[in-house]
Amino acid sequence: MDRWIAAVHGPALRRSPDPVVVDLGYGAAPWTAVELLRRLRAAEPRTEVVGIEIDPARVAAAVPYEEDGLRFRHGGFEIPLPGSETRPRGVGTALPADRRPVLVRAANVLRQYEEGEVAAVWARLCARLAPDGLLVEGTCDEIGRRHVWVALGPEGPRTVTFATRLGSLGRPSDLAERLPKALIHRNVPGEPVHAFLRDFDRAWAAAAPYASFGARQRWVRAVRDLSADWPVGSDARRWRQGEVTVEWAALAPGGGR
């Protein structure tokens, strides 16, 4: 996910006068925020990352890892960058009151919510974005080998990206168990995401002869074939990373295909 963000959203970071990024719900340890800072500073050295957690104890534990460009705050979907009123007393440092994030990354945050709550959470987070901002919300497995995320701008969802460590993949539909909350219950006949994964498995099977050149070449061939019927992003450099990005409108729930 961090590689994709740096490649796709790097230009927006570089254009921003204040490239502040939020790692929302970073978890029990701050490592994802630390890694995000490293990755994005390679794309834009001015990038600052703020890790936000709902558990004050997690924030307090993360503060010793603060460094230049990395801060931790207590909060939730309100994205408490303005002021410091929601931060536990004595924890970390305050931020200017007028900031809006150019990126919010929320990995494995909405898993415990109901599907019907997703749209409202998306709208709340998107309302906090800078004008050129991006929300990246999705789900991954425990060690990051399989990941599916939705990218949203201030106007709403734009794309869905499926990403995997190709050496661990049996077939593309293995990614179904990591669909984000907005889609995971829609992987049933008659729904677009089910049809997409079905067609992806067929393209993967048809590309089996390319397996002798490696899983990467098989994936690239399968995605190329898939693009004949689905609005798949055309950047083959991302395909070689084990990614495929599809327009949200093609997979949105209730479309049928």
C-alpha positions in Angstrom: 0.0 0.0 0.0 2.8 2.4 0.9 4.5 1.7 -2.5 1.3 2.5 -4.3 0.6 5.6 -2.3 4.1 6.9 -3.1 3.9 6.2 -6.8 0.3 7.3 -7.4 -0.1 10.2 -4.8 3.5 11.3 -4.8 2.8 14.2 -7.2 0.0 15.5 -4.9 2.5 15.4 -1.9 5.0 17.4 -3.9 2.4 20.0 -5.0 1.1 20.5 -1.4 2.3 23.5 0.5 1.8 21.4 3.7 2.2 17.6 3.0 0.8 16.2 6.2 -0.3 12.5 6.2 -2.3 10.6 8.7 -1.9 6.9 9.6 -5.3 6.3 11.2 -5.6 3.4 13.6 -1.9 2.4 13.5 -2.5 -0.2 16.1 -0.6 -1.6 19.1 2.8 -0.5 17.9 3.9 2.5 15.8 5.8 0.7 13.1 3.4 1.3 10.3 3.6 5.1 10.8 7.4 4.9 11.0 7.5 2.9 7.8 5.0 5.3 6.1 7.2 8.3 6.9 10.3 6.6 5.4 8.5 5.6 2.2 6.8 9.0 1.6 9.8 11.1 2.5 11.6 9.3 -0.4 8.8 10.7 -2.6 8.6 14.2 -0.9 11.2 15.0 1.8 8.8 17.6 3.4 6.2 14.9 4.2 5.0 14.8 7.9 3.2 11.8 9.3 0.7 11.9 12.2 -0.3 8.5 13.7 -3.8 8.7 15.3 -5.1 6.1 17.7 -8.3 5.9 19.7 -6.6 4.2 22.7 -4.6 6.8 24.8 -2.3 4.0 26.1 -1.2 3.3 22.5 -0.5 6.9 21.9 1.5 7.2 25.1 3.5 4.1 24.1 4.2 5.6 20.6 5.3 9.0 21.7 8.9 7.9 22.5 9.3 7.1 18.8 8.4 10.6 17.6 11.1 12.2 15.4 11.4 14.9 12.9 8.3 14.7 10.8 6.5 12.0 12.9 4.0 12.7 15.7 1.3 10.7 17.4 -2.2 11.9 18.5 -5.2 10.6 20.4 -8.4 10.6 18.3 -10.5 8.9 15.7 -12.5 9.7 12.6 -12.5 13.4 13.5 -8.8 13.4 12.5 -7.8 15.8 15.4 -5.0 17.7 13.7 -6.3 21.2 14.8 -5.2 22.2 18.3 -4.4 19.6 21.0 -7.6 19.5 23.0 -8.3 15.8 22.4 -4.7 14.7 23.2 -3.9 13.3 26.7 -2.2 15.9 28.8 1.6 15.9 28.3 1.5 13.5 25.3 3.4 14.6 22.2 3.3 18.0 20.5 0.6 20.3 19.2 0.0 21.1 15.5 -1.1 24.2 13.7 -4.9 24.7 13.9 -5.6 25.0 10.2 -4.1 21.8 8.8 -5.9 19.3 6.6 -4.2 16.0 5.6 -3.2 15.5 2.0 -3.5 11.8 2.7 -5.3 9.6 5.2 -4.4 5.9 5.3 -6.8 3.6 7.2 -5.7 0.0 7.1 -7.9 -2.6 8.9 -9.8 0.1 10.7 -13.4 -0.6 9.4 -13.3 -4.3 9.8 -15.3 -4.2 13.0 -18.0 -1.9 11.6 -21.2 -2.8 9.8 -21.3 -2.4 6.1 -24.1 0.2 6.4 -21.8 2.4 8.4 -19.0 2.6 5.8 -20.5 5.4 3.6 -20.9 7.7 6.6 -17.3 7.0 7.8 -15.9 7.6 4.3 -17.8 10.9 4.0 -16.5 12.0 7.4 -12.9 11.2 6.6 -13.1 12.7 3.1 -14.5 15.9 4.5 -11.3 16.3 6.5 -9.1 16.0 3.4 -7.2 18.8 1.8 -8.6 19.8 -1.7 -6.0 17.6 -3.4 -6.3 14.9 -0.7 -6.8 11.1 -0.8 -8.3 8.6 1.6 -6.9 5.1 1.3 -9.0 2.5 3.2 -8.6 -1.2 3.1 -7.8 -4.5 4.6 -4.7 -6.7 4.6 -3.6 -10.0 6.1 -1.4 -10.2 9.2 1.9 -9.8 7.4 0.8 -7.7 4.4 1.0 -10.4 1.7 -2.6 -9.7 0.5 -4.3 -6.3 0.6 -7.3 -4.7 -1.1 -8.0 -1.0 -0.7 -10.4 1.7 -1.9 -8.9 5.2 -2.9 -11.3 8.1 -2.3 -11.0 11.8 -3.1 -13.0 14.5 -1.4 -15.8 13.7 -3.9 -15.9 10.0 -2.9 -14.6 6.6 -4.0 -12.5 6.4 -7.2 -10.7 3.1 -7.5 -10.2 -0.3 -5.9 -6.7 -1.9 -5.8 -5.9 -5.5 -5.4 -2.3 -6.2 -4.3 -0.5 -9.4 -3.4 2.9 -11.0 -2.9 2.8 -13.0 -6.0 4.8 -16.0 -4.8 2.1 -16.6 -2.1 -0.9 -16.5 -4.5 -2.9 -19.5 -5.5 -5.4 -17.7 -7.6 -6.6 -14.0 -7.7 -9.9 -14.8 -5.8 -7.7 -15.7 -2.8 -7.8 -11.9 -2.3 -11.6 -12.0 -1.6 -11.0 -12.6 2.1 -9.2 -9.2 2.3 -11.9 -7.2 0.5 -12.7 -3.9 2.4 -15.9 -3.8 4.5 -17.8 -2.0 1.6 -17.2 -5.1 -0.6 -16.5 -8.2 1.5 -20.2 -9.1 1.9 -20.8 -8.5 -1.8 -18.7 -11.3 -3.1 -21.8 -13.3 -4.2 -23.3 -14.1 -7.6 -24.9 -11.1 -9.2 -22.6 -8.5 -7.6 -19.8 -6.9 -9.7 -17.0 -7.7 -7.4 -17.9 -11.4 -7.6 -17.9 -11.2 -11.4 -14.6 -9.4 -11.4 -12.9 -12.1 -9.3 -14.5 -14.8 -11.3 -13.1 -13.3 -14.5 -9.7 -12.7 -12.9 -9.5 -16.4 -11.9 -10.3 -17.4 -15.5 -7.7 -15.0 -16.9 -5.2 -16.4 -14.4 -6.0 -20.0 -15.5 -5.6 -19.0 -19.1 -2.2 -17.5 -18.4 -0.9 -20.7 -16.8 1.7 -21.2 -19.6 3.4 -18.0 -18.5 4.0 -19.5 -15.1 7.2 -21.0 -16.5 8.5 -17.4 -16.6 7.5 -16.8 -13.0 4.4 -15.6 -11.1 5.0 -12.0 -12.1 4.8 -12.7 -15.8 1.7 -14.8 -15.3 0.0 -12.0 -13.3 0.9 -9.4 -15.9 -0.6 -11.5 -18.7 -3.7 -12.2 -16.7 -4.3 -8.5 -15.9 -3.7 -7.7 -19.6 -6.4 -10.1 -20.6 -8.7 -8.9 -17.9 -8.4 -5.4 -19.1 -10.3 -6.3 -22.3 -13.5 -6.5 -20.2 -12.8 -4.4 -17.1 -11.6 -0.8 -16.6 -8.2 -1.8 -15.3 -5.5 0.8 -14.8 -3.0 0.7 -17.7 0.2 1.2 -15.8 2.1 -2.0 -16.4 4.7 -0.9 -13.8 2.1 -1.4 -11.1 1.0 -4.7 -12.5 4.6 -5.9 -12.1 4.4 -5.0 -8.4 1.5 -7.5 -8.0 -1.2 -4.9 -8.2 -4.2 -4.2 -10.3 -6.4 -1.1 -9.9 -10.1 -1.0 -11.1 -12.5 1.9 -11.3 -14.8 1.9 -8.3 -17.9 2.4 -10.5 -17.2 -1.0 -12.1 -17.2 -2.8 -8.7 -19.6 -0.7 -6.7 -22.2 -2.8 -4.8 -25.5 -3.5 -6.5 -24.4 -3.0 -10.1 -24.8 -6.6 -11.2 -22.9 -8.0 -14.1 
